[in-house]
Amino acid sequence: MPIYEYRCDSCGFQKEHLQKMSDAPLNSCPECGQESYAKQLSAAGFQLKGSGWYATDFKGGSKPATPPPCQTGEGSCSSCVAS
């Protein structure tokens, strides 16, 4: 079950609540009783570790150096292989 962070706009009370995704959002502040208790947007609490697809496909790292393109288009410059 996800943990949602709520904050009251009236009194500033803030608390995390463990709720099912199907549960209705809370709107009554447990501290002052006002109907201004709203969900906050917060960062996800997980981190990818290990040597799985994330590390091998998306993590970044060094990219192979590519030679500069041939200036003449004929393969006659020193960085090109003549065809």
PyMOL Python script that loads the backbone (N, CA, C, O; Angstrom):
from pymol import cmd

cmd.read_pdbstr("""\
ATOM      1  N   MET A   1       0.846  -1.190   0.000  1.00  0.00           N
ATOM      2  CA  MET A   1       0.000   0.000   0.000  1.00  0.00           C
ATOM      3  C   MET A   1       0.884   1.243   0.000  1.00  0.00           C
ATOM      4  O   MET A   1       1.882   1.306   0.718  1.00  0.00           O
ATOM      5  N   PRO A   2       0.511   2.223  -0.807  1.00  0.00           N
ATOM      6  CA  PRO A   2       1.302   3.459  -0.848  1.00  0.00           C
ATOM      7  C   PRO A   2       1.102   4.335   0.383  1.00  0.00           C
ATOM      8  O   PRO A   2       0.081   4.268   1.068  1.00  0.00           O
ATOM      9  N   ILE A   3       2.103   5.147   0.634  1.00  0.00           N
ATOM     10  CA  ILE A   3       2.043   6.124   1.726  1.00  0.00           C
ATOM     11  C   ILE A   3       1.820   7.493   1.091  1.00  0.00           C
ATOM     12  O   ILE A   3       2.596   7.919   0.236  1.00  0.00           O
ATOM     13  N   TYR A   4       0.772   8.172   1.503  1.00  0.00           N
ATOM     14  CA  TYR A   4       0.445   9.493   0.983  1.00  0.00           C
ATOM     15  C   TYR A   4       0.728  10.540   2.054  1.00  0.00           C
ATOM     16  O   TYR A   4       0.483  10.317   3.240  1.00  0.00           O
ATOM     17  N   GLU A   5       1.237  11.660   1.627  1.00  0.00           N
ATOM     18  CA  GLU A   5       1.527  12.763   2.534  1.00  0.00           C
ATOM     19  C   GLU A   5       0.416  13.803   2.398  1.00  0.00           C
ATOM     20  O   GLU A   5       0.080  14.221   1.290  1.00  0.00           O
ATOM     21  N   TYR A   6      -0.146  14.213   3.520  1.00  0.00           N
ATOM     22  CA  TYR A   6      -1.232  15.192   3.548  1.00  0.00           C
ATOM     23  C   TYR A   6      -0.800  16.424   4.330  1.00  0.00           C
ATOM     24  O   TYR A   6       0.052  16.346   5.216  1.00  0.00           O
ATOM     25  N   ARG A   7      -1.400  17.566   3.989  1.00  0.00           N
ATOM     26  CA  ARG A   7      -1.138  18.807   4.718  1.00  0.00           C
ATOM     27  C   ARG A   7      -2.430  19.616   4.786  1.00  0.00           C
ATOM     28  O   ARG A   7      -3.185  19.694   3.817  1.00  0.00           O
ATOM     29  N   CYS A   8      -2.666  20.218   5.956  1.00  0.00           N
ATOM     30  CA  CYS A   8      -3.843  21.059   6.157  1.00  0.00           C
ATOM     31  C   CYS A   8      -3.484  22.500   5.793  1.00  0.00           C
ATOM     32  O   CYS A   8      -2.504  23.048   6.299  1.00  0.00           O
ATOM     33  N   ASP A   9      -4.282  23.110   4.910  1.00  0.00           N
ATOM     34  CA  ASP A   9      -4.052  24.501   4.526  1.00  0.00           C
ATOM     35  C   ASP A   9      -4.451  25.472   5.632  1.00  0.00           C
ATOM     36  O   ASP A   9      -3.951  26.596   5.672  1.00  0.00           O
ATOM     37  N   SER A  10      -5.339  25.060   6.527  1.00  0.00           N
ATOM     38  CA  SER A  10      -5.791  25.946   7.606  1.00  0.00           C
ATOM     39  C   SER A  10      -4.780  26.063   8.744  1.00  0.00           C
ATOM     40  O   SER A  10      -4.406  27.170   9.132  1.00  0.00           O
ATOM     41  N   CYS A  11      -4.339  24.925   9.280  1.00  0.00           N
ATOM     42  CA  CYS A  11      -3.460  24.962  10.457  1.00  0.00           C
ATOM     43  C   CYS A  11      -2.024  24.549  10.162  1.00  0.00           C
ATOM     44  O   CYS A  11      -1.154  24.720  11.017  1.00  0.00           O
ATOM     45  N   GLY A  12      -1.750  24.009   8.972  1.00  0.00           N
ATOM     46  CA  GLY A  12      -0.399  23.609   8.612  1.00  0.00           C
ATOM     47  C   GLY A  12       0.006  22.225   9.090  1.00  0.00           C
ATOM     48  O   GLY A  12       1.153  21.822   8.899  1.00  0.00           O
ATOM     49  N   PHE A  13      -0.919  21.481   9.713  1.00  0.00           N
ATOM     50  CA  PHE A  13      -0.633  20.126  10.183  1.00  0.00           C
ATOM     51  C   PHE A  13      -0.268  19.240   8.993  1.00  0.00           C
ATOM     52  O   PHE A  13      -0.902  19.311   7.941  1.00  0.00           O
ATOM     53  N   GLN A  14       0.763  18.401   9.168  1.00  0.00           N
ATOM     54  CA  GLN A  14       1.243  17.547   8.099  1.00  0.00           C
ATOM     55  C   GLN A  14       1.445  16.139   8.631  1.00  0.00           C
ATOM     56  O   GLN A  14       1.985  15.961   9.723  1.00  0.00           O
ATOM     57  N   LYS A  15       1.011  15.121   7.861  1.00  0.00           N
ATOM     58  CA  LYS A  15       1.139  13.742   8.302  1.00  0.00           C
ATOM     59  C   LYS A  15       1.109  12.808   7.103  1.00  0.00           C
ATOM     60  O   LYS A  15       0.510  13.124   6.076  1.00  0.00           O
ATOM     61  N   GLU A  16       1.763  11.647   7.238  1.00  0.00           N
ATOM     62  CA  GLU A  16       1.719  10.606   6.214  1.00  0.00           C
ATOM     63  C   GLU A  16       0.661   9.582   6.596  1.00  0.00           C
ATOM     64  O   GLU A  16       0.508   9.245   7.770  1.00  0.00           O
ATOM     65  N   HIS A  17      -0.076   9.084   5.591  1.00  0.00           N
ATOM     66  CA  HIS A  17      -1.122   8.087   5.819  1.00  0.00           C
ATOM     67  C   HIS A  17      -0.918   6.917   4.868  1.00  0.00           C
ATOM     68  O   HIS A  17      -0.672   7.108   3.677  1.00  0.00           O
ATOM     69  N   LEU A  18      -1.024   5.704   5.405  1.00  0.00           N
ATOM     70  CA  LEU A  18      -0.949   4.484   4.624  1.00  0.00           C
ATOM     71  C   LEU A  18      -2.357   4.174   4.133  1.00  0.00           C
ATOM     72  O   LEU A  18      -3.248   3.896   4.936  1.00  0.00           O
ATOM     73  N   GLN A  19      -2.565   4.222   2.810  1.00  0.00           N
ATOM     74  CA  GLN A  19      -3.890   4.013   2.240  1.00  0.00           C
ATOM     75  C   GLN A  19      -3.820   3.104   1.027  1.00  0.00           C
ATOM     76  O   GLN A  19      -2.787   3.019   0.362  1.00  0.00           O
ATOM     77  N   LYS A  20      -4.917   2.429   0.743  1.00  0.00           N
ATOM     78  CA  LYS A  20      -5.040   1.697  -0.508  1.00  0.00           C
ATOM     79  C   LYS A  20      -5.224   2.708  -1.626  1.00  0.00           C
ATOM     80  O   LYS A  20      -5.700   3.819  -1.396  1.00  0.00           O
ATOM     81  N   MET A  21      -4.846   2.321  -2.834  1.00  0.00           N
ATOM     82  CA  MET A  21      -5.027   3.218  -3.976  1.00  0.00           C
ATOM     83  C   MET A  21      -6.508   3.460  -4.253  1.00  0.00           C
ATOM     84  O   MET A  21      -6.877   4.500  -4.798  1.00  0.00           O
ATOM     85  N   SER A  22      -7.344   2.516  -3.887  1.00  0.00           N
ATOM     86  CA  SER A  22      -8.777   2.641  -4.130  1.00  0.00           C
ATOM     87  C   SER A  22      -9.506   3.449  -3.052  1.00  0.00           C
ATOM     88  O   SER A  22     -10.672   3.799  -3.233  1.00  0.00           O
ATOM     89  N   ASP A  23      -8.833   3.752  -1.929  1.00  0.00           N
ATOM     90  CA  ASP A  23      -9.458   4.542  -0.858  1.00  0.00           C
ATOM     91  C   ASP A  23      -9.693   5.977  -1.315  1.00  0.00           C
ATOM     92  O   ASP A  23      -8.918   6.534  -2.092  1.00  0.00           O
ATOM     93  N   ALA A  24     -10.763   6.554  -0.823  1.00  0.00           N
ATOM     94  CA  ALA A  24     -11.061   7.961  -1.117  1.00  0.00           C
ATOM     95  C   ALA A  24     -10.040   8.850  -0.401  1.00  0.00           C
ATOM     96  O   ALA A  24      -9.608   8.523   0.704  1.00  0.00           O
ATOM     97  N   PRO A  25      -9.652   9.964  -1.017  1.00  0.00           N
ATOM     98  CA  PRO A  25      -8.704  10.871  -0.365  1.00  0.00           C
ATOM     99  C   PRO A  25      -9.292  11.461   0.920  1.00  0.00           C
ATOM    100  O   PRO A  25     -10.495  11.708   1.011  1.00  0.00           O
ATOM    101  N   LEU A  26      -8.430  11.679   1.899  1.00  0.00           N
ATOM    102  CA  LEU A  26      -8.868  12.302   3.145  1.00  0.00           C
ATOM    103  C   LEU A  26      -9.039  13.799   2.905  1.00  0.00           C
ATOM    104  O   LEU A  26      -8.293  14.393   2.125  1.00  0.00           O
ATOM    105  N   ASN A  27     -10.016  14.410   3.571  1.00  0.00           N
ATOM    106  CA  ASN A  27     -10.190  15.861   3.414  1.00  0.00           C
ATOM    107  C   ASN A  27     -10.420  16.573   4.743  1.00  0.00           C
ATOM    108  O   ASN A  27     -10.382  17.802   4.797  1.00  0.00           O
ATOM    109  N   SER A  28     -10.659  15.817   5.821  1.00  0.00           N
ATOM    110  CA  SER A  28     -10.866  16.410   7.137  1.00  0.00           C
ATOM    111  C   SER A  28      -9.574  16.317   7.949  1.00  0.00           C
ATOM    112  O   SER A  28      -9.050  15.224   8.162  1.00  0.00           O
ATOM    113  N   CYS A  29      -9.068  17.452   8.396  1.00  0.00           N
ATOM    114  CA  CYS A  29      -7.823  17.502   9.164  1.00  0.00           C
ATOM    115  C   CYS A  29      -8.022  16.864  10.541  1.00  0.00           C
ATOM    116  O   CYS A  29      -8.951  17.234  11.259  1.00  0.00           O
ATOM    117  N   PRO A  30      -7.154  15.901  10.922  1.00  0.00           N
ATOM    118  CA  PRO A  30      -7.289  15.278  12.239  1.00  0.00           C
ATOM    119  C   PRO A  30      -6.894  16.220  13.386  1.00  0.00           C
ATOM    120  O   PRO A  30      -7.240  15.952  14.537  1.00  0.00           O
ATOM    121  N   GLU A  31      -6.188  17.300  13.104  1.00  0.00           N
ATOM    122  CA  GLU A  31      -5.748  18.227  14.131  1.00  0.00           C
ATOM    123  C   GLU A  31      -6.791  19.304  14.424  1.00  0.00           C
ATOM    124  O   GLU A  31      -7.147  19.519  15.583  1.00  0.00           O
ATOM    125  N   CYS A  32      -7.290  19.988  13.375  1.00  0.00           N
ATOM    126  CA  CYS A  32      -8.213  21.109  13.602  1.00  0.00           C
ATOM    127  C   CYS A  32      -9.644  20.828  13.132  1.00  0.00           C
ATOM    128  O   CYS A  32     -10.559  21.585  13.457  1.00  0.00           O
ATOM    129  N   GLY A  33      -9.845  19.747  12.372  1.00  0.00           N
ATOM    130  CA  GLY A  33     -11.189  19.376  11.934  1.00  0.00           C
ATOM    131  C   GLY A  33     -11.674  20.102  10.679  1.00  0.00           C
ATOM    132  O   GLY A  33     -12.779  19.829  10.211  1.00  0.00           O
ATOM    133  N   GLN A  34     -10.889  21.008  10.130  1.00  0.00           N
ATOM    134  CA  GLN A  34     -11.285  21.740   8.923  1.00  0.00           C
ATOM    135  C   GLN A  34     -11.243  20.811   7.703  1.00  0.00           C
ATOM    136  O   GLN A  34     -10.542  19.799   7.698  1.00  0.00           O
ATOM    137  N   GLU A  35     -11.998  21.174   6.688  1.00  0.00           N
ATOM    138  CA  GLU A  35     -12.063  20.383   5.457  1.00  0.00           C
ATOM    139  C   GLU A  35     -11.018  20.856   4.439  1.00  0.00           C
ATOM    140  O   GLU A  35     -11.313  20.941   3.247  1.00  0.00           O
ATOM    141  N   SER A  36      -9.823  21.159   4.893  1.00  0.00           N
ATOM    142  CA  SER A  36      -8.772  21.660   4.008  1.00  0.00           C
ATOM    143  C   SER A  36      -7.527  20.768   4.033  1.00  0.00           C
ATOM    144  O   SER A  36      -6.412  21.248   3.827  1.00  0.00           O
ATOM    145  N   TYR A  37      -7.719  19.486   4.282  1.00  0.00           N
ATOM    146  CA  TYR A  37      -6.651  18.494   4.324  1.00  0.00           C
ATOM    147  C   TYR A  37      -6.464  17.966   2.911  1.00  0.00           C
ATOM    148  O   TYR A  37      -7.401  17.398   2.351  1.00  0.00           O
ATOM    149  N   ALA A  38      -5.293  18.130   2.318  1.00  0.00           N
ATOM    150  CA  ALA A  38      -5.091  17.754   0.919  1.00  0.00           C
ATOM    151  C   ALA A  38      -3.803  16.957   0.741  1.00  0.00           C
ATOM    152  O   ALA A  38      -2.843  17.132   1.492  1.00  0.00           O
ATOM    153  N   LYS A  39      -3.794  16.070  -0.273  1.00  0.00           N
ATOM    154  CA  LYS A  39      -2.604  15.296  -0.610  1.00  0.00           C
ATOM    155  C   LYS A  39      -1.523  16.217  -1.141  1.00  0.00           C
ATOM    156  O   LYS A  39      -1.796  17.193  -1.840  1.00  0.00           O
ATOM    157  N   GLN A  40      -0.282  15.883  -0.791  1.00  0.00           N
ATOM    158  CA  GLN A  40       0.871  16.630  -1.279  1.00  0.00           C
ATOM    159  C   GLN A  40       1.596  15.798  -2.327  1.00  0.00           C
ATOM    160  O   GLN A  40       1.542  14.568  -2.303  1.00  0.00           O
ATOM    161  N   LEU A  41       2.267  16.468  -3.237  1.00  0.00           N
ATOM    162  CA  LEU A  41       3.078  15.801  -4.230  1.00  0.00           C
ATOM    163  C   LEU A  41       4.466  15.606  -3.634  1.00  0.00           C
ATOM    164  O   LEU A  41       5.108  16.579  -3.239  1.00  0.00           O
ATOM    165  N   SER A  42       4.937  14.363  -3.563  1.00  0.00           N
ATOM    166  CA  SER A  42       6.242  14.102  -2.967  1.00  0.00           C
ATOM    167  C   SER A  42       7.012  13.106  -3.830  1.00  0.00           C
ATOM    168  O   SER A  42       6.433  12.454  -4.699  1.00  0.00           O
ATOM    169  N   ALA A  43       8.298  12.992  -3.592  1.00  0.00           N
ATOM    170  CA  ALA A  43       9.174  12.114  -4.365  1.00  0.00           C
ATOM    171  C   ALA A  43       8.899  10.648  -4.044  1.00  0.00           C
ATOM    172  O   ALA A  43       8.499  10.297  -2.933  1.00  0.00           O
ATOM    173  N   ALA A  44       9.122   9.815  -5.036  1.00  0.00           N
ATOM    174  CA  ALA A  44       8.967   8.371  -4.837  1.00  0.00           C
ATOM    175  C   ALA A  44      10.088   7.859  -3.943  1.00  0.00           C
ATOM    176  O   ALA A  44      11.214   8.353  -4.010  1.00  0.00           O
ATOM    177  N   GLY A  45       9.792   6.890  -3.125  1.00  0.00           N
ATOM    178  CA  GLY A  45      10.769   6.382  -2.170  1.00  0.00           C
ATOM    179  C   GLY A  45      11.382   5.059  -2.567  1.00  0.00           C
ATOM    180  O   GLY A  45      11.291   4.092  -1.810  1.00  0.00           O
ATOM    181  N   PHE A  46      12.013   4.984  -3.749  1.00  0.00           N
ATOM    182  CA  PHE A  46      12.708   3.762  -4.114  1.00  0.00           C
ATOM    183  C   PHE A  46      13.981   4.114  -4.876  1.00  0.00           C
ATOM    184  O   PHE A  46      14.116   5.212  -5.416  1.00  0.00           O
ATOM    185  N   GLN A  47      14.907   3.166  -4.910  1.00  0.00           N
ATOM    186  CA  GLN A  47      16.171   3.375  -5.593  1.00  0.00           C
ATOM    187  C   GLN A  47      16.532   2.091  -6.314  1.00  0.00           C
ATOM    188  O   GLN A  47      16.446   1.003  -5.743  1.00  0.00           O
ATOM    189  N   LEU A  48      16.938   2.219  -7.574  1.00  0.00           N
ATOM    190  CA  LEU A  48      17.329   1.051  -8.347  1.00  0.00           C
ATOM    191  C   LEU A  48      18.791   0.729  -8.058  1.00  0.00           C
ATOM    192  O   LEU A  48      19.657   1.596  -8.167  1.00  0.00           O
ATOM    193  N   LYS A  49      19.063  -0.527  -7.687  1.00  0.00           N
ATOM    194  CA  LYS A  49      20.418  -0.964  -7.373  1.00  0.00           C
ATOM    195  C   LYS A  49      20.705  -2.270  -8.094  1.00  0.00           C
ATOM    196  O   LYS A  49      19.791  -2.942  -8.572  1.00  0.00           O
ATOM    197  N   GLY A  50      21.965  -2.617  -8.167  1.00  0.00           N
ATOM    198  CA  GLY A  50      22.347  -3.894  -8.742  1.00  0.00           C
ATOM    199  C   GLY A  50      22.815  -3.769 -10.181  1.00  0.00           C
ATOM    200  O   GLY A  50      23.109  -2.674 -10.659  1.00  0.00           O
ATOM    201  N   SER A  51      22.879  -4.902 -10.862  1.00  0.00           N
ATOM    202  CA  SER A  51      23.409  -4.933 -12.223  1.00  0.00           C
ATOM    203  C   SER A  51      22.341  -5.339 -13.229  1.00  0.00           C
ATOM    204  O   SER A  51      22.654  -5.985 -14.229  1.00  0.00           O
ATOM    205  N   GLY A  52      21.114  -4.982 -12.988  1.00  0.00           N
ATOM    206  CA  GLY A  52      20.018  -5.345 -13.884  1.00  0.00           C
ATOM    207  C   GLY A  52      19.918  -4.434 -15.083  1.00  0.00           C
ATOM    208  O   GLY A  52      20.886  -3.762 -15.441  1.00  0.00           O
ATOM    209  N   TRP A  53      18.760  -4.404 -15.704  1.00  0.00           N
ATOM    210  CA  TRP A  53      18.545  -3.640 -16.936  1.00  0.00           C
ATOM    211  C   TRP A  53      18.846  -2.162 -16.768  1.00  0.00           C
ATOM    212  O   TRP A  53      19.313  -1.523 -17.710  1.00  0.00           O
ATOM    213  N   TYR A  54      18.589  -1.595 -15.578  1.00  0.00           N
ATOM    214  CA  TYR A  54      18.839  -0.173 -15.364  1.00  0.00           C
ATOM    215  C   TYR A  54      20.331   0.151 -15.502  1.00  0.00           C
ATOM    216  O   TYR A  54      20.697   1.121 -16.165  1.00  0.00           O
ATOM    217  N   ALA A  55      21.173  -0.643 -14.890  1.00  0.00           N
ATOM    218  CA  ALA A  55      22.609  -0.378 -14.915  1.00  0.00           C
ATOM    219  C   ALA A  55      23.204  -0.616 -16.297  1.00  0.00           C
ATOM    220  O   ALA A  55      24.129   0.087 -16.703  1.00  0.00           O
ATOM    221  N   THR A  56      22.688  -1.590 -17.014  1.00  0.00           N
ATOM    222  CA  THR A  56      23.278  -1.916 -18.310  1.00  0.00           C
ATOM    223  C   THR A  56      22.688  -1.118 -19.459  1.00  0.00           C
ATOM    224  O   THR A  56      23.383  -0.886 -20.447  1.00  0.00           O
ATOM    225  N   ASP A  57      21.445  -0.693 -19.372  1.00  0.00           N
ATOM    226  CA  ASP A  57      20.793  -0.041 -20.507  1.00  0.00           C
ATOM    227  C   ASP A  57      20.570   1.453 -20.357  1.00  0.00           C
ATOM    228  O   ASP A  57      20.575   2.168 -21.359  1.00  0.00           O
ATOM    229  N   PHE A  58      20.375   1.951 -19.141  1.00  0.00           N
ATOM    230  CA  PHE A  58      19.955   3.337 -18.977  1.00  0.00           C
ATOM    231  C   PHE A  58      20.821   4.176 -18.045  1.00  0.00           C
ATOM    232  O   PHE A  58      20.590   5.381 -17.939  1.00  0.00           O
ATOM    233  N   LYS A  59      21.769   3.616 -17.392  1.00  0.00           N
ATOM    234  CA  LYS A  59      22.501   4.342 -16.354  1.00  0.00           C
ATOM    235  C   LYS A  59      23.500   5.353 -16.920  1.00  0.00           C
ATOM    236  O   LYS A  59      23.981   6.204 -16.172  1.00  0.00           O
ATOM    237  N   GLY A  60      23.819   5.291 -18.174  1.00  0.00           N
ATOM    238  CA  GLY A  60      24.788   6.224 -18.741  1.00  0.00           C
ATOM    239  C   GLY A  60      26.135   5.557 -18.846  1.00  0.00           C
ATOM    240  O   GLY A  60      26.219   4.353 -19.086  1.00  0.00           O
ATOM    241  N   GLY A  61      27.180   6.320 -18.671  1.00  0.00           N
ATOM    242  CA  GLY A  61      28.518   5.769 -18.771  1.00  0.00           C
ATOM    243  C   GLY A  61      29.206   6.284 -20.016  1.00  0.00           C
ATOM    244  O   GLY A  61      28.726   7.214 -20.664  1.00  0.00           O
ATOM    245  N   SER A  62      30.327   5.679 -20.348  1.00  0.00           N
ATOM    246  CA  SER A  62      31.085   6.158 -21.501  1.00  0.00           C
ATOM    247  C   SER A  62      30.471   5.638 -22.789  1.00  0.00           C
ATOM    248  O   SER A  62      30.010   4.499 -22.873  1.00  0.00           O
ATOM    249  N   LYS A  63      30.481   6.503 -23.783  1.00  0.00           N
ATOM    250  CA  LYS A  63      29.968   6.142 -25.099  1.00  0.00           C
ATOM    251  C   LYS A  63      31.167   5.984 -26.028  1.00  0.00           C
ATOM    252  O   LYS A  63      32.157   6.695 -25.860  1.00  0.00           O
ATOM    253  N   PRO A  64      31.111   5.078 -27.000  1.00  0.00           N
ATOM    254  CA  PRO A  64      32.246   4.899 -27.901  1.00  0.00           C
ATOM    255  C   PRO A  64      32.482   6.166 -28.723  1.00  0.00           C
ATOM    256  O   PRO A  64      31.541   6.802 -29.198  1.00  0.00           O
ATOM    257  N   ALA A  65      33.743   6.510 -28.876  1.00  0.00           N
ATOM    258  CA  ALA A  65      34.086   7.701 -29.651  1.00  0.00           C
ATOM    259  C   ALA A  65      33.878   7.416 -31.128  1.00  0.00           C
ATOM    260  O   ALA A  65      34.291   6.369 -31.628  1.00  0.00           O
ATOM    261  N   THR A  66      33.245   8.334 -31.820  1.00  0.00           N
ATOM    262  CA  THR A  66      33.028   8.185 -33.258  1.00  0.00           C
ATOM    263  C   THR A  66      33.970   9.125 -33.984  1.00  0.00           C
ATOM    264  O   THR A  66      34.159  10.266 -33.564  1.00  0.00           O
ATOM    265  N   PRO A  67      34.562   8.654 -35.069  1.00  0.00           N
ATOM    266  CA  PRO A  67      35.475   9.518 -35.808  1.00  0.00           C
ATOM    267  C   PRO A  67      34.714  10.653 -36.481  1.00  0.00           C
ATOM    268  O   PRO A  67      33.535  10.500 -36.798  1.00  0.00           O
ATOM    269  N   PRO A  68      35.363  11.776 -36.701  1.00  0.00           N
ATOM    270  CA  PRO A  68      34.679  12.877 -37.363  1.00  0.00           C
ATOM    271  C   PRO A  68      34.324  12.500 -38.802  1.00  0.00           C
ATOM    272  O   PRO A  68      35.000  11.664 -39.403  1.00  0.00           O
ATOM    273  N   PRO A  69      33.283  13.100 -39.357  1.00  0.00           N
ATOM    274  CA  PRO A  69      32.908  12.757 -40.727  1.00  0.00           C
ATOM    275  C   PRO A  69      33.958  13.268 -41.720  1.00  0.00           C
ATOM    276  O   PRO A  69      34.680  14.225 -41.443  1.00  0.00           O
ATOM    277  N   CYS A  70      34.024  12.634 -42.836  1.00  0.00           N
ATOM    278  CA  CYS A  70      34.966  13.014 -43.882  1.00  0.00           C
ATOM    279  C   CYS A  70      34.568  14.373 -44.455  1.00  0.00           C
ATOM    280  O   CYS A  70      33.404  14.594 -44.786  1.00  0.00           O
ATOM    281  N   GLN A  71      35.533  15.275 -44.568  1.00  0.00           N
ATOM    282  CA  GLN A  71      35.259  16.622 -45.070  1.00  0.00           C
ATOM    283  C   GLN A  71      35.002  16.635 -46.571  1.00  0.00           C
ATOM    284  O   GLN A  71      34.204  17.436 -47.057  1.00  0.00           O
ATOM    285  N   THR A  72      35.660  15.770 -47.295  1.00  0.00           N
ATOM    286  CA  THR A  72      35.522  15.787 -48.759  1.00  0.00           C
ATOM    287  C   THR A  72      34.432  14.856 -49.247  1.00  0.00           C
ATOM    288  O   THR A  72      33.928  15.026 -50.357  1.00  0.00           O
ATOM    289  N   GLY A  73      34.057  13.872 -48.437  1.00  0.00           N
ATOM    290  CA  GLY A  73      33.041  12.910 -48.844  1.00  0.00           C
ATOM    291  C   GLY A  73      33.595  11.806 -49.724  1.00  0.00           C
ATOM    292  O   GLY A  73      32.841  10.960 -50.205  1.00  0.00           O
ATOM    293  N   GLU A  74      34.917  11.804 -49.943  1.00  0.00           N
ATOM    294  CA  GLU A  74      35.535  10.815 -50.829  1.00  0.00           C
ATOM    295  C   GLU A  74      36.304   9.751 -50.057  1.00  0.00           C
ATOM    296  O   GLU A  74      36.799   8.801 -50.663  1.00  0.00           O
ATOM    297  N   GLY A  75      36.419   9.879 -48.749  1.00  0.00           N
ATOM    298  CA  GLY A  75      37.180   8.918 -47.975  1.00  0.00           C
ATOM    299  C   GLY A  75      38.677   9.147 -48.063  1.00  0.00           C
ATOM    300  O   GLY A  75      39.469   8.230 -47.842  1.00  0.00           O
ATOM    301  N   SER A  76      39.063  10.381 -48.388  1.00  0.00           N
ATOM    302  CA  SER A  76      40.490  10.657 -48.571  1.00  0.00           C
ATOM    303  C   SER A  76      41.136  11.330 -47.362  1.00  0.00           C
ATOM    304  O   SER A  76      42.354  11.506 -47.358  1.00  0.00           O
ATOM    305  N   CYS A  77      40.387  11.705 -46.357  1.00  0.00           N
ATOM    306  CA  CYS A  77      40.998  12.337 -45.188  1.00  0.00           C
ATOM    307  C   CYS A  77      41.608  11.263 -44.282  1.00  0.00           C
ATOM    308  O   CYS A  77      41.314  10.078 -44.436  1.00  0.00           O
ATOM    309  N   SER A  78      42.448  11.677 -43.348  1.00  0.00           N
ATOM    310  CA  SER A  78      43.215  10.715 -42.540  1.00  0.00           C
ATOM    311  C   SER A  78      42.336   9.913 -41.588  1.00  0.00           C
ATOM    312  O   SER A  78      42.734   8.824 -41.175  1.00  0.00           O
ATOM    313  N   SER A  79      41.134  10.418 -41.219  1.00  0.00           N
ATOM    314  CA  SER A  79      40.286   9.680 -40.284  1.00  0.00           C
ATOM    315  C   SER A  79      39.337   8.721 -40.996  1.00  0.00           C
ATOM    316  O   SER A  79      38.647   7.945 -40.335  1.00  0.00           O
ATOM    317  N   CYS A  80      39.286   8.754 -42.315  1.00  0.00           N
ATOM    318  CA  CYS A  80      38.373   7.881 -43.062  1.00  0.00           C
ATOM    319  C   CYS A  80      39.108   6.663 -43.592  1.00  0.00           C
ATOM    320  O   CYS A  80      40.320   6.679 -43.810  1.00  0.00           O
ATOM    321  N   VAL A  81      38.352   5.633 -43.787  1.00  0.00           N
ATOM    322  CA  VAL A  81      38.888   4.431 -44.420  1.00  0.00           C
ATOM    323  C   VAL A  81      38.446   4.493 -45.884  1.00  0.00           C
ATOM    324  O   VAL A  81      37.253   4.601 -46.167  1.00  0.00           O
ATOM    325  N   ALA A  82      39.374   4.427 -46.785  1.00  0.00           N
ATOM    326  CA  ALA A  82      39.021   4.513 -48.210  1.00  0.00           C
ATOM    327  C   ALA A  82      38.209   3.298 -48.609  1.00  0.00           C
ATOM    328  O   ALA A  82      38.526   2.170 -48.231  1.00  0.00           O
ATOM    329  N   SER A  83      37.150   3.542 -49.383  1.00  0.00           N
ATOM    330  CA  SER A  83      36.302   2.427 -49.789  1.00  0.00           C
ATOM    331  C   SER A  83      36.574   2.006 -51.199  1.00  0.00           C
ATOM    332  O   SER A  83      35.942   1.075 -51.698  1.00  0.00           O
TER     333      SER A  83
END
""", "prot")
cmd.dss("prot")
cmd.show_as("cartoon", "prot")
cmd.util.cbc("prot")
cmd.orient("prot")
